[in-house]
Amino acid sequence: MARLFPKIDPSEIENGAERAVAQALVSGAHTRIDAYHSFQYVKLHNRGIVQERECDFVVIDPENGVLFVEVKGGSLAYNPDDHTWVRQLTGGRLEVLKRDPFDQARTAMHELSDRIAENLGDSRPSFTFGSALAFPNARFTGTLPQGLLPEMLWDAEGCRDIGTCIQQTFDRFRRPGHGRLTPKQIETIQRTLFPRYDLVPVIWRKVEDQELRIRRLTEEQLDFLERFEAISCAKVEGVAGSGKTILAIAKAQSSARAGHRTLLACYNRPLAEWLRTNIPEDLAGMLIVENFHSLVASACKAAGTPFIESNPNNDPTFWTEKAPALLTNATAVVDPAWKFDSVIIDEGQDFDDAWWPSIEGVFRDPTAKTCYYVFYDPNQRIYVQTNHFPNDLVGPITLRVNCRNTVQIAEHCARIAGFEPKSRVGAPEGEAPISLTAASLSEAITLAKKFVIEWCSPELGGLKYHQVAVLVRSNAAAEVDLKFGSIPVSGNLDRWRRDKTVLLSTWGRFKGLEADAIVCIEPTGANTPTDVAYRYVAHSRAKHMLISITYAEK
């Protein structure tokens, strides 16, 4: 069994032909072999033009050398009259390939072997380079083009014994004096070709790969929800990263498309702003997004009743007593056309118990609700002490599988909250979160700067600004605009979403949102139950990379 990189189940590879070759390698090649799928690189031509290149598989065999393999799906035939390759697609359609597929593999071999030789400091390495063309879905018949020998062609029959194919290809390319790879040569080859498997270099590619698999897992969660389609009123309890927000959006859109006026509500205003960007234009007017605070204002405006725009004198009872009373009074007189058939709540754990009776009033018929779902996570409860949800909600339906974070981050967050982590088979392993300490907040920001520069520099990480966030506990620390080198850093969420800046935000303001790479900064010794909940919330926002920095608070 060969080792496949990235470390995924071959069944997850979308391209059918490449999936078949990966499965053949994993099941049929020797255990000493490492196979790297979808290796991408750039070639700088003499005129300074950069061209992106890709090799479907790079196979490293310590006993022989390195093979570069191009894969094509469908039936493949070579026409010697005009020197073209023709592929038969689904439905019998024929496609003339624009480029000789074997030439692609041969080009990759020459370009990449030159890089390896240069790094080895040896223009004539003592091992074998070779190239092959694989089309695992058909047998090859007919005339081979000049320069292509049978040992360089792996058809469906050959792929069933791919270990033999690999050895025969190496044997064909072997020259006198070629031997096995030394450990130093293997290390140099891996360092030359695959720096993206380190922590920082070309991080965008690793994130892109992990993100593709995380999206697939989210789609599986949607399938889970469909099983509960017949339940009209329910509470759904899920761990951080289990897809609650995505499921809430899906449930709300499904209700609106069925012709029901639907409210999608949450606690955090930035989350509500993000949710609005995910509502299709054709559902405008049928699907309304509010956080609880804006819902009260909207109801009062529609009813023509007074509403105070902000909490006067920081009255602690304003949002727990007065605001829900304002909503109740407004919904008692508002035009029924404003009201809703369905209500979907996200972040339900932070809704005050006093809010639930007032929410009953937003339904057109509270005794015959079309749909009423509340999504929540008790471990993320930071604004209230307990939850008493409406009695007509069945459940809880539980979501225990993390489908947002890498396995390493999911396990880290589970340890914070004190529960057993669970990730789906095939979830990306990712990198372990890094924990650092600093002498002061200023030093912590300096450490964060180092990581942000590495992540966002094109020649290093290559991440976009909107993929990166720095989260702090202190409001004052988040209310400044900075520059990390040439990288702008700001608390403006809109500019961050438009990729104009890296985000600097507080843990609370970022609640409900997410980013690919996050630095979390907090003072040492913060371990009250609320502190732990905040930490769990903040750290679980990181999808792929997490740096945690604690500092001594003076």
N, C-alpha and C positions, 0 to 999 in steps of 0.2 A: 504493500500500500504506500504510494507516494504521498508526500506532504504537499497540500495545496495552500497557496497563499494568494489573497488574503484567506484567513482561516474561516471559511464558510462551508456550508453544505453545498456540494455541487448542484443540487436540485434548485438552489436559489439563483443560479445564473440564468438570466433571461434569454439570451441567445441560445436557441435549441442546439445548434451544431457545437458551439463552444461548451454547452452544458454536457453534451454527450462525450466530448473529448476529456473534459474534467473528470467525469464519472469513470471513464476508462482508465485515466491516469491513477486516480485514487484507488480503484479496485484491482488494476492489473499491472501497474508498474512496480519496480522494486522499492522496498522501503527506504533505501539510501537516497532516492531521488527527491529533489524539491522542484515543484512546478509552480511558476508564478503566472497568474492569469491577468490578461489585459494590461500588459506593461506599456505605459505611455512615455514618450520622450520627445525631445525637440532636436531638430537638426538645423544648425546655422550654416547657410550657404555662403559662398565667397562674396556675394553682393550684400551680405548683411541681412538677407531675408530669413526669417525664422519659419520653419515648417514643422507642424505637429505630426508625429509619427506614432504608430501603435504596432505592437507585436502581440498576437493573441495569446501565445504561451512561450515562456522562456523556461527550458528544462535544464536543470543542473544535475549532472550525474558524476559523483566523485570518482568513479572508476573510469570515466571516459572524457567528459568535458561538458560543453554547453551546446544545446540545440535551440533554434529559433523556429517556431511553428506557426504558420498561417492556417486559419480554419475557414472553410466555406461550407455553407449548408446547401441542401438540395442535391440534385444530380448534376454532375459536372462533366463536360466533354470538351476536348480540344479539337479545333478545326485547323488542320495543317495547311489548308488552301490559303487562308488569310491570317493565320497565326493568331486566332482569337480563342478565348475561353468562353463557353456558353453554359449558363446555369439554368436548370429547369426549376421554376418556382411552383408554389402551391397553385393548383388549378391548371397546371400544364403550361403556363406562360413561360416564355424563354427570355432570358436576360443576357445580353452580351456584356461581359465584364470590361470595365474601362481600363483595368490594369491587370497584367499578368499576375495571378495570385502567388505563383512561385517566386516571381521577381520581387514581390513584397517581402517574402520571408528571406530571400537571398540578400536584399538590400539591408534589412534589419541586421542580418548576420554580419555583413561587412562593416556597417556603421558602428555597431555596438562592440564587435570584437576589437576594432581599432581603439575604442575607449578603454577596454579592459587591458589591452597590450600596453597602452600608454601608462596606465596606473601601475601595471606590473613592472614597468621599466624594462620590458622585453618585447622586441618587435616580432619575435617568433616564439610564442608561448609553447610549452612542452605538452600541450594537451590539445584535444580536438574541438574545433568549432564546426557545426553543421546546421543545415536548414531543411525543413520538410513542409509539405503541403498536406493537410488533413481534410477530408470530406467524409465524415462518419456516417452519413445517411444514405450512401449509395456505393455501388461498386464501379470501379473505373474500367472502361473498355475503350479500345481504339489505340491510335498512335500517340506516343509521347513526344512532346516537343524536344528539339535538340537541347541538350544541357540538363534535361530532367531524367533521372534514372529511376527505375522501379523502387529502389530502396528509399527514395525521397518522397514517395507518395503513399499516404496512409488512407485507404478507403475503408468502407464499413467492415469488410472482412478483416482487414489489418488491425483496425481499432479494437476488435474483439480480443486480439493478442498484442496489445500495444507495447508490452515489454519487449517482445521480439522485434517489433517495428523500430523501437528506439535503438536497440542494439545494432540492428542492420544498418540504420542510418549512420550511426557513429562509425561502424566498420567501413562504410563506403567513403566517409570523409577522412578517415584516419591516415596520417602520413608516417613514414618511418621516424622513429624517435618520440612519437606521441605516447604518453603514459597517463597514469591517473593523476588527479588533482591533489596537490598538497594542501594541508589545512590553511596555510597562508594564502595560497591562490584562491581557495574558496572564499575566504574572508574578503579578499580584495575584489573578487567578482561581485559579491553581495553588496559591498560598500559602493562599488562603481555603478551598478545597475539599479539598486533598490534603496536609496537613501530615504525614500518616503516611508519606510517601515521604522525609521527612528521616530523619536517623539516630535521634533520640530520640523525638519525639512519636508517641504511639499505637503504640509498638513492638509491642505484643501482636498487633495486626492483621497486621503484616508477618511476625512469627514464625509466626502461625497459617497464613498463606498459604504460607510456605516449608515449614512442617512437613507440610502436606497433600501437597505435591509430593515431599518426601523420603520420606514413607510409601509413596507409589506406587513410588518407586525401590526401596525395600526389598522390596516384593512381587515385583518383577522378579528380585531376587536369589534369592528362594525358587524361582522358576521355574528358575533356573540350577541350583540344588541338585537339583531333581527329575530332571535329566538324568543324575545320578550315583547314582540310587537303587539300581542293580544292584551298585554297589561297596560291599562291606561294611566294608572297612578302608581308611582313607585319611587323609592329612594335607592340610589346607587352609590355604594361605598367603594372607593378605590384608592389604592396607594398612589403616591406621587408618580407620575409617568405612566399610569395605566390607561391613559387615553380618555379621561373623563371629559375634558373640554372638547375634544374632537367628537366624541359621542354625543355630547350635548348639542353641538352644531348640527350633526347629522340628524338627530331626533327633531330638532327645531325645523330644519329645512324640510324634512319629510312631512311634518305636520302642516307647514305652510303650503307645500305643493299639493297637499290633499284638499286645499281650499279653506283651511282653518286659520283665522287670524291668530298669530303666535307671538308670545313674548319670550325672548331669551334674555335672562337677567343674571347678573353676577354681583360681586361685592366691589371689586377694584375697578376704578375708572380707566386706568391704562388697558386693562384686559377688555373692558367694554369697547374701547376705541379699536383694539385689535380685532375683536369679534365682528365689528361693523365692516371691516375691510374684507371679511370672508363671506359676506352675504351677497348672493348673486343679484344683479340688477332686476331680474324678472320677478324677484320676491319682494321688491320695495313696496311698502304699505301692508304686506301680509306678514312679514317677519320683522319685528321691532327689537332692537337691542338696547338695553338700559342697564346701568348699575342701580342699586336700590335708591341711591341718593337722587339720581336723575329721573328715576321712575316717579318718585314723589313730586318732583318739580313738574314733570310732564303731565301728571294727573291733575295737579292743581291748575296748571295753565289751561288744560282742556276743559276743566270744570268752571273756570273763572273764579276760583277761590284763591285767597292770598297765600303766598309762599315766601318765606324768608330765604334768600339765595345762599346765605352762609350761616354757620352756627354762631349766633350772637353771644359774645362774651365767653366763648368756649364752654357753653352750658353743657355739663355732662349728661343731662337728661334729654337734650335736644333730639338726638338720633334714636335713643332708646324709647322715648315716650312721645315727644311732640311730633316728630316726623311721621311715625306710623299713624298717629291720630289725624294728621293732615291728609295722609293717603286715604284713610277710612272715610273721612268727611268728603273728600273730593270724589271718590268712586260712588258715593251715595247719590250724587246729583249729576255726574258726568253723563254725556250722551252715550248710550249703550254701544254705538258704533265704534267708540274709542276702545272699548273693552276687548277681552281676548277669549278665544275658545281654548287655547292651549298655553301653558306656562312651563318653561324649562328653566331651571335654576342651576347655575354653576357656582362653585365656591360656597355651597350651602352651609358648610361648617362655620362660616363667619357671619351668617345671618342671625341677628338677635332674635330670641324667642318672641319678643313683642312684635316682630315684623310679620310673622306668619298669619295672624288673624287679619291684618290689613291687606295682605296679598290676596286673601279670599275675595276681596271686593273687586279685584281687577278682572275676575272671570265674568263672562256674560251670564252664565248660570252656574253658581258655585255648587249646586246639587247635581249637575250633570257635566262634569269637566270632560272635555274631549281628550286632553292629555295633561298630566301634571307630573313632572319628573324633577327630582332634586339630586344633583351629583355632589358628593362631599368626601372629605378625607379628615377624620377626627385628629390625625396627627398634624394637620396643617391649621388647626384651630388656634388663632393668635389674637382674635379680637373679642371673643366671648369665652366663657368658662365651660359651658355645657350646651348640648343641643337637645331640643324637644321638637321634633318635626311633626307636621300635621298627621293626625291619626289615620287619614284615608290613604296614606302612602303605604303600599305593601313593601315588604322586603326587610332588610336590605338585600338587593342584588349586589354581589361582591365582585370586584375586579382586583385580583391579587397579582396579576402578571404585569411587570414593567415593560412597556413597549416604546418608551421615549429615550431612555438613557442607555448608554453602553452597560454591559454587565458589571464592569468595575465600579462605575458610578452608582448603579442601582444597589449594589451590595453595600457600598459606603453609606448611602442614604438610609438603607434599612438598619444599619448598625446605629445610626444616630437616633432613629425613632424606636428602636428596640423590637423589630419584628423580623421574621424569617424572609429573606429576599427570594424572589422568584422571577426569573426571566425565561422567555421562550427559547426552546432549542433553536439555534441558528442566530440568536441575537449577537451583535458584534461585541467581542470581548473588550476592546478599547484599552486605554492606558489607565493605570491606577492613579487616582487623585493624588496630588502633591500637597503636603502640609509644610508650611514654613512659619517661622516666628520672626518678628521685627521688634526693635527697641521702641518704636514710636509709630504713630499713624503716618507721619511723613516718610519714614523708612519703608513702611508697608506700601505706600503709593509708589515709591521708587522701585520696589520689587515688582509690583504690578506692571509698571512701565516696561520693565525688561521683558516680561512675557508677552505683553501686547505688541511690542515692536517685533519680537520673533514671530508671533502668529500672523501679523499683518504685512510684514515685509515681503514683497513679491519674490525675492530671491531665497527666502526662508520658508515661512509658513504658507503665505499666499492666501490667507483668509480675507474675506471682505469685511469692511467695518461693521456691517449689520449682523455679522456672525459672532461678534465679540462684545462682552459686557464686563464692567468692573462694578461689583456691588458692595456697598458699605452699609454699616448700621447707622452711622451718624448722618443726620439730615444736612448739617453744615458742610460736611465733606463732599456731599453730592451736589451742592449748589454752586459749583464753580465750573468754568470752562478751562480746559487744560490742553496742552500739546505734549504727547509722548514722542519726542523727536519731531518728525514731520507729520505725525498722526494726530488728527483732531479728536478730542475727547470732550463730550458734552452730556448734559442731562436731558437734552431735547429728544424725546422719544420719536417724534415725527422725522427729525433729521436722521436719527439712527436707522429707522425703518427704510428711509430712502438712500441709505448707504453713504451718507455725508459725514458721519462721525462714528467713532466707537462710543458706546454708552457708558456713562457713569451715573449710577442710580442707587437708591436705597433698597434694602432687602424688601421692605414692605411695598414700595411703589412697583417693584418688578414682579410682585406676586402674581401668579397666573400666566406669566410670560416665559419665554425660554430663549436660549442662545446656544450656539454650538460650542463656544469656548468662554468660560467665565472665571474671573478671579473674585473670590469672596473675601472680604476683609472685616474683621471684628476684634474687639478688645478681648484680652484674656480674662478668664474667670467668669464668663457669662454663661451660667448653667442653671438658671431657673427654668421651670417648665415652659415658660413663654420663650426664653432664649433658645431652648432646644427646639421648640416648634419653628421658630424663625430660621434657625440653622438648617433644619430639615427642608423647609420651604426653599431657602436660598440655594442650597447646594443641589437640590433636585432640579433646579432650572437649567443646569449644565447638561447638554445632551452628549457631548463627546469628550470634552476636556475640562478639568476642574482643578484650580489652584486655590487652596485655602491658606490665608495669611492671618495670624493672630498677632496683636501688638500690645505692649504694656501701656495701659491708659494712665496718664499722669493726672 
